[in-house]
Amino acid sequence: MTHRPQQLPADHPPVKSGRVGVLVVNLGTPEAPETGPVRRYLAEFLSDRRVIEIPSLIWQPILRGIILNTRPQKSAAAYREVWTDKGSPLAAITAEQAEALQARLAGSVQVEWAMRYGEPSIPRQLEKLMDEGCERILLAPLYPQYCGATTATVVDKAADWLRERRWQASLRTLPPYHDDQAYIDALASDLGRQLDALDFTPEVLLLSFHGMPQRTLDLGDPYHCHCRKTARLLEERMARPDLRMVTTFQSRFGRAKWLEPATDDTLMAEGAKGTKRLAVAAPGFSADCLETLEELAMQGKEQFVEAGGEQFAALSCLNTSDPGMAMLETIIRRELGGWI
């Protein structure tokens, strides 16, 4: 018996289906390095219950009455230090990563990018993928180390979008890749290349990860352990016995106790005890951003030199480097298994 394709009614609206999508996601950025856009960005970011776990009745008056009236102006000045003709470095690099990944995956999938806070938003980009016929979507948070305040909040936002849809896409989530051989190899290759290109030989390589309150570790978040494991595996893989590698945590905020040792304290301590040549890398960041370009490269250098250091280098993140893009292609192809 011969089956004929079903004929749609003449007035049936066009429907695209059967495709696979990938949405790469990074933290977020204001739309401009000005007080108003920075205030809107911080209001969204600091209102996330996974980012700030203080009860809303206590936190929101502090946020609205104090922080959003003081911090945006200072943060906007910092953003202006790193803003480019393409806009926010984080957004520009994430867009370039998505474009490069699309070229590597060719026509087998459609790749888009989003910011967890700010634009383009996760719901907007998931909607775009479904409009293009992507019924299967890999959600890819570009956080190598899992944390409730990063990876989980991306999944939360995607789940909020799913909850409102009648026709839901099938979603997968890229797992944390903090100990993935492809990631460790990419870091070792790219950081090694950058170290060899310096005009001095560092005594110390500081591996600076974004900080989190100590409370998150005490409550069972694996982030601290993931960072420590990345650092250990990277040190073993790089095998540079003459280079002392130190793991630290940056970007403390508020009065609570944070993961230690702190990057700024360590930079000053190294300079004070006689270290003259130091490099810093940020392996937990998939793309350069305010925290790497301003906090580490600018403030970090100032802290180290003022404490007695002489030569300082801030190494770039993986960004769109060949090792970085090869790693992203490897781990994303793996998670698309059975779909493409």
C-alpha positions in Angstrom: 0.0 0.0 0.0 1.4 3.4 -1.0 1.2 6.3 1.5 0.9 9.7 0.0 2.2 12.8 1.9 -0.5 14.6 3.8 -1.8 17.7 1.9 -2.2 20.8 4.1 -5.2 23.0 3.6 -4.6 25.9 1.3 -5.1 28.4 4.1 -2.8 26.5 6.6 -0.1 28.9 8.0 3.5 27.9 7.1 5.2 25.9 9.9 8.9 25.2 10.1 9.9 22.0 12.0 12.5 19.3 12.3 15.6 21.3 12.9 18.1 21.3 15.8 19.3 24.5 17.6 22.1 25.5 19.9 21.8 28.5 22.2 25.1 29.6 23.8 24.5 31.8 26.9 26.8 34.0 28.9 26.1 36.2 32.0 25.1 39.5 30.6 26.0 43.1 30.1 24.4 46.6 30.1 23.5 47.9 26.6 25.7 51.0 27.1 28.4 52.1 29.5 26.1 54.8 31.0 24.4 55.0 34.4 20.8 54.3 33.2 21.6 51.1 31.3 23.9 49.9 34.0 21.2 50.5 36.6 18.7 48.4 34.6 21.2 45.6 34.2 22.1 45.5 37.9 18.5 45.7 38.9 17.8 42.5 36.9 21.0 40.7 37.9 20.9 41.5 41.6 17.1 40.7 41.9 17.8 37.1 40.9 17.1 35.0 44.0 19.9 32.6 43.0 22.4 35.4 42.8 21.4 37.2 46.1 19.9 34.7 48.5 18.8 37.3 51.1 15.0 37.3 51.6 13.4 39.9 49.3 11.7 41.8 52.1 15.2 42.6 53.4 17.2 42.8 50.2 15.0 44.8 47.9 14.9 48.0 50.1 18.7 47.8 50.2 19.0 47.2 46.5 16.5 49.9 45.5 17.3 52.4 48.2 21.1 52.2 48.3 22.9 50.0 45.8 21.0 51.1 42.6 21.5 54.8 43.6 25.3 54.5 44.2 26.8 51.5 42.3 25.6 52.2 38.7 27.7 55.4 38.3 30.9 53.6 39.5 30.2 50.5 37.4 29.5 52.7 34.3 32.9 54.3 34.6 34.5 50.9 34.8 32.6 49.7 31.7 33.7 52.8 29.7 37.3 51.7 30.4 36.8 48.5 28.4 34.0 49.4 25.9 34.8 48.8 22.3 33.5 50.0 18.9 31.6 46.7 18.9 30.0 47.5 22.2 30.4 45.4 25.3 33.4 43.0 25.0 31.4 40.1 26.6 28.5 40.5 24.2 30.8 41.0 21.1 32.9 38.0 21.9 29.9 35.7 22.7 28.4 36.7 19.4 31.7 35.9 17.6 31.8 32.5 19.4 28.3 31.7 18.2 29.2 32.7 14.6 32.4 30.6 14.7 30.5 27.7 16.1 27.9 28.0 13.4 30.6 27.8 10.8 32.1 24.7 12.4 28.7 22.9 12.7 27.7 24.1 9.2 24.1 23.5 8.3 23.4 20.6 10.7 22.2 23.0 13.4 21.3 26.6 13.9 23.4 28.5 16.5 22.2 31.6 18.4 23.5 33.4 21.5 21.9 35.1 24.5 22.7 36.9 27.7 21.1 35.7 30.9 20.7 39.4 32.0 20.1 42.0 29.4 19.8 41.5 25.6 19.4 39.4 23.6 17.4 37.5 26.2 17.1 33.8 26.6 13.3 33.7 25.9 13.7 35.9 22.8 16.4 33.7 21.3 14.7 30.4 22.2 11.6 31.8 20.4 13.7 32.7 17.4 15.1 29.2 17.2 11.6 27.7 17.4 10.4 30.1 14.7 13.1 28.7 12.5 11.9 25.1 13.1 14.2 24.0 15.9 12.2 21.6 17.9 15.3 20.2 19.6 17.5 22.8 21.3 20.8 22.4 23.3 21.0 25.1 25.9 24.7 25.8 26.4 25.6 28.0 29.4 29.3 28.9 28.8 30.2 28.4 32.5 32.9 25.6 32.8 32.3 25.3 36.6 28.7 24.7 37.7 27.2 27.2 40.2 23.6 27.8 41.3 24.1 31.5 40.6 25.2 30.9 37.0 24.3 27.7 35.3 21.1 27.0 37.3 19.7 30.5 36.7 20.1 30.0 32.9 18.1 26.8 33.2 15.5 28.6 35.4 15.0 31.2 32.7 14.6 28.6 29.9 12.1 26.7 32.1 10.1 29.9 32.6 9.9 30.3 28.8 8.9 26.6 28.4 6.2 27.0 31.0 4.4 29.7 28.9 4.5 27.7 25.6 1.8 25.5 24.3 4.2 23.9 21.8 7.4 23.2 23.7 10.8 22.4 22.3 12.8 19.5 23.6 15.7 20.9 25.6 19.0 19.5 26.6 21.5 21.4 28.8 25.3 21.4 28.3 26.8 19.9 31.5 29.6 21.7 33.4 32.9 20.9 31.7 35.4 21.9 34.4 37.3 18.7 34.2 36.7 17.8 30.6 39.9 16.8 28.8 39.1 19.0 25.8 38.7 22.0 28.1 41.9 21.4 30.1 43.8 20.8 26.9 42.5 24.0 25.3 43.4 26.1 28.4 46.9 24.5 28.6 47.5 25.2 24.9 46.2 28.7 24.8 47.8 29.9 28.2 51.0 28.2 27.3 51.1 30.1 24.0 50.4 33.4 25.7 53.1 32.8 28.4 55.7 31.9 25.8 54.9 35.2 24.0 55.5 37.4 27.0 58.7 39.5 27.1 59.4 38.3 30.7 59.2 35.0 32.5 56.6 35.0 35.3 57.4 33.5 38.7 53.8 33.1 39.5 50.6 32.3 37.4 47.5 33.4 39.3 44.4 31.4 38.3 41.6 33.8 39.3 38.0 32.5 39.4 34.9 34.5 40.1 34.2 34.5 43.8 31.1 33.3 45.5 30.0 33.7 49.2 31.4 31.0 51.5 27.8 30.2 52.4 27.2 28.6 48.9 30.0 26.1 49.6 28.6 25.3 53.0 25.2 24.7 51.5 26.5 22.2 49.0 27.2 24.1 45.8 29.9 22.3 43.9 31.4 25.5 42.4 34.4 25.8 44.7 35.3 22.1 44.1 34.9 22.5 40.4 37.3 25.5 40.4 39.9 23.7 42.5 39.7 20.7 40.2 40.2 22.8 37.1 43.2 24.4 38.6 44.8 21.1 39.7 44.2 19.5 36.3 45.5 22.5 34.5 48.7 22.7 36.6 49.3 19.0 35.9 48.7 19.4 32.2 50.9 22.5 31.8 53.8 20.8 33.7 55.8 24.0 34.3 57.8 23.3 37.5 59.4 26.7 37.4 56.0 28.4 37.4 54.2 28.6 40.8 50.5 28.4 40.2 48.1 29.9 42.8 44.3 29.7 42.8 42.3 32.7 43.9 38.8 34.2 43.8 37.9 37.7 42.7 35.0 40.2 42.7 33.9 40.2 46.3 30.7 42.1 47.0 29.1 43.0 50.3 30.1 42.1 53.8 29.6 38.4 53.8 32.6 36.0 53.9 33.6 34.9 50.4 35.7 32.1 49.1 39.4 32.6 49.7 42.1 33.4 49.0 40.9 36.7 47.4 42.6 37.7 44.2 43.3 41.3 45.2 44.7 40.3 48.6 46.9 37.8 46.9 48.3 40.2 44.3 49.3 42.6 47.1 50.7 39.9 49.2 52.8 38.5 46.3 54.2 42.0 45.6 54.9 42.6 49.2 56.8 39.4 49.7 59.1 40.0 46.8 57.5 38.4 43.7 58.6 40.7 40.8 57.0 38.9 37.8 53.5 37.7 37.7 50.8 36.7 35.2 47.1 36.2 35.9 44.6 34.1 34.0 40.8 33.6 34.4 40.0 30.1 33.3 36.4 30.2 34.7 35.5 32.9 32.1 34.8 31.8 28.6 35.1 35.3 27.2 36.8 38.5 28.3 34.6 40.9 30.1 34.6 43.7 32.8 36.0 41.3 35.4 39.0 40.3 33.3 39.7 43.5 31.3 39.2 46.0 34.1 39.3 44.3 37.4 42.2 41.9 36.7 44.2 43.7 33.9 43.9 47.2 35.2 43.1 47.1 38.9 45.1 44.0 39.4 48.3 45.4 37.8 47.9 48.5 39.9 47.6 46.5 43.1 50.6 44.3 42.3 52.9 47.1 41.3 52.0 49.3 44.2 52.8 46.4 46.5 56.3 46.0 45.0 55.8 43.9 41.9 57.5 45.0 38.6 56.2 43.0 35.6 52.6 42.0 35.2 50.5 40.4 32.5 46.8 39.6 32.3 46.3 36.7 29.9 43.2 36.5 27.6 40.4 34.1 28.0 39.8 31.4 25.4 37.5 33.7 23.5 37.5 32.7 19.8 41.0 31.2 19.8 41.5 28.1 17.8 41.9 25.9 21.0 38.8 27.5 22.5 36.6 27.0 19.5 37.8 23.5 18.9 36.9 22.7 22.5 33.5 24.2 22.2 32.8 22.2 19.0 33.9 19.0 20.7 31.8 19.3 23.8 28.7 20.6 21.9 28.9 17.9 19.2 29.1 15.3 22.0 25.9 16.7 23.6 24.1 16.7 20.3 24.6 13.0 19.9 21.6 11.3 18.5 20.2 14.6 17.2 22.6 15.2 14.4 
